Amino acid sequence: MSECKLNHSQEDVRSKFESQEAFLPEDMKPLFEQFLTKEHTQDLLNEVFHLLKKYDLASEEEKNQRNNRLFLVLKNV
């Protein structure tokens, strides 16, 4: 994933999650619901947004890498 200079809001992350929700593992969805009820640093919001960005188009290997990172982030906030 390339670095992006834009800062993404909590609403941006929510919108991106909703657009990719059907492609995410079922056990990740409740973690996202929890994540989206809290405030987070800009860096964390940006990271989660980019992990979700074009998730549906990623290869299985890329999805596995993104899932590992997302689970790590979502379980520790």
N, C-alpha and C positions, 0 to 999 in steps of 0.2 A: 504494500500500500504506500502511496506517495504521501509526502507531507502536504498538508493544506494550511494555508495562512488564515483561513476564515475561522472565526469562533462560532460554535454552534450552541444554540440555546437549548434549554431543557425541552422546549416545545419542538425544536428541530429533531431532537433525539426521539421524542415520543412519536412524531410523525414518521420518522425513518423506521422505528420499531414496528409501527402499525403497518407500514407498507411491506415489511419483510417478515412479519409474524408467521404467515403461513409456511414459510420455509425454515423456520427455526425449530430446534428440538422442543418437544412438549414440556420437558422438565425445566427448560430455561424461561419459559413464559411467566410463571409466577415470580421468578427472581427479577424479571424486568418490571413487573407491576410494583414490586417493593422498591426497586431502584428509582423508579419515576415518581415516587411519593416523597423523596428526600432531595435536599439540595446537594450539589456536587461542585467540585472545582472545575474551572474551565477546561483544564487539561484532560480531566476524566471525561467530561461531556464530549470533547472533541474526539478522544480515543474511541469511545463507545459508538459515536456516530460513524466513524470511519470503519469500524469493525462490521457495522451493519450495512454500510454503503455497498450496493451491488452484491449483497450476500447471495441472492438468488442466482447470480451469474457465475459465482465462484466454482472452481473445481472441488471435488470431494476432499482432496488433500487440503486445499485452502480453507474450506468450510471447517474441517477438523481443527486446523490451527486457530481459526477465528473462534470456534466454540470453546477451545481450551482457554483462550485469553478472556473471552466473555464470562465463562464460568468463574474464572479466577477473580475477575473484577466484581461481578455481581454478588458473589458469595462473601466478599470481604468489605462491603460497604454498609 
